[in-house]
Amino acid sequence: MKKIIVLILLLFFSMFFSQVAIGKTSVSNSSVSLEFGNENRGVILPWVTSAASVLNAVDGTLIYDISDKKVKYLSSGTWVDLSVDTTGVVDTSLQDSKTEIATAKVAIGNNASTDTTSGILVLSDTNKAMILPKIASPHLNIINPSAGMIAYDTVAHQLAVFNGTVWSFWKP
């Protein structure tokens, strides 16, 4: 419970600061809006009933689509599949009984107080980026990954996404 309260306070106060570090004491450089520590934990993307149900999404939006169990991002107005594998699974019972608050949003960055971009977590800086959790071989070291998890594999130097069954890897 204590961790949840700290996270809520962190997210609330992040609206007033342009940089946020989670799981560490500071960000690595001035080009970072949001940075995660090096524990064996990934980021779980928002679960949506379908990509088509996401209204007013902007390019760069990341989601976990429970209709086809895939991690996707929006590029040039088209949802791009990052999961590749079609065997994803997800237990939605954790959220089925919950009511979404359509206006819920956390914005981080210099433009946080005026940003109107729709989304749950919006990084509003125009010259900073998010650094994903850096994990050595996440497919081996994240003990119990959740559907929609994303991390950066420091061994293979690639993006790793989990669809609820298998990891998919993306290398530039």
DARALIN-V788603 format. One record per backbone hydrogen bond with DSSP energy under -0.5 kcal/mol. NH is the residue of the N-H (numbers start at 0). CO is the residue of the C=O. If there is no record, write none. Layout:
nh=NH co=CO
nh=NH co=CO
This chain:
nh=4 co=0
nh=5 co=1
nh=6 co=2
nh=7 co=3
nh=8 co=4
nh=9 co=5
nh=10 co=6
nh=11 co=7
nh=12 co=8
nh=13 co=9
nh=14 co=11
nh=15 co=12
nh=16 co=13
nh=19 co=32
nh=21 co=34
nh=31 co=28
nh=32 co=128
nh=33 co=128
nh=34 co=19
nh=35 co=130
nh=36 co=21
nh=40 co=38
nh=42 co=149
nh=44 co=42
nh=44 co=147
nh=47 co=63
nh=52 co=49
nh=53 co=50
nh=54 co=52
nh=56 co=53
nh=59 co=73
nh=60 co=57
nh=62 co=71
nh=63 co=45
nh=64 co=62
nh=64 co=69
nh=65 co=47
nh=65 co=63
nh=67 co=64
nh=68 co=64
nh=69 co=64
nh=71 co=62
nh=72 co=79
nh=73 co=60
nh=74 co=72
nh=74 co=77
nh=77 co=74
nh=79 co=72
nh=81 co=70
nh=82 co=70
nh=84 co=82
nh=91 co=89
nh=93 co=90
nh=94 co=91
nh=95 co=91
nh=96 co=92
nh=97 co=94
nh=99 co=97
nh=101 co=99
nh=103 co=100
nh=105 co=119
nh=107 co=121
nh=108 co=13
nh=108 co=16
nh=111 co=108
nh=113 co=110
nh=114 co=110
nh=117 co=55
nh=121 co=105
nh=122 co=120
nh=123 co=107
nh=123 co=121
nh=124 co=107
nh=128 co=30
nh=130 co=33
nh=131 co=129
nh=133 co=36
nh=134 co=132
nh=134 co=151
nh=136 co=134
nh=137 co=134
nh=139 co=136
nh=140 co=136
nh=141 co=137
nh=142 co=140
nh=144 co=141
nh=147 co=161
nh=148 co=145
nh=148 co=161
nh=149 co=42
nh=150 co=159
nh=151 co=132
nh=152 co=150
nh=152 co=157
nh=153 co=134
nh=153 co=151
nh=156 co=152
nh=157 co=152
nh=158 co=169
nh=159 co=150
nh=160 co=167
nh=161 co=148
nh=162 co=165
nh=167 co=160
nh=169 co=158
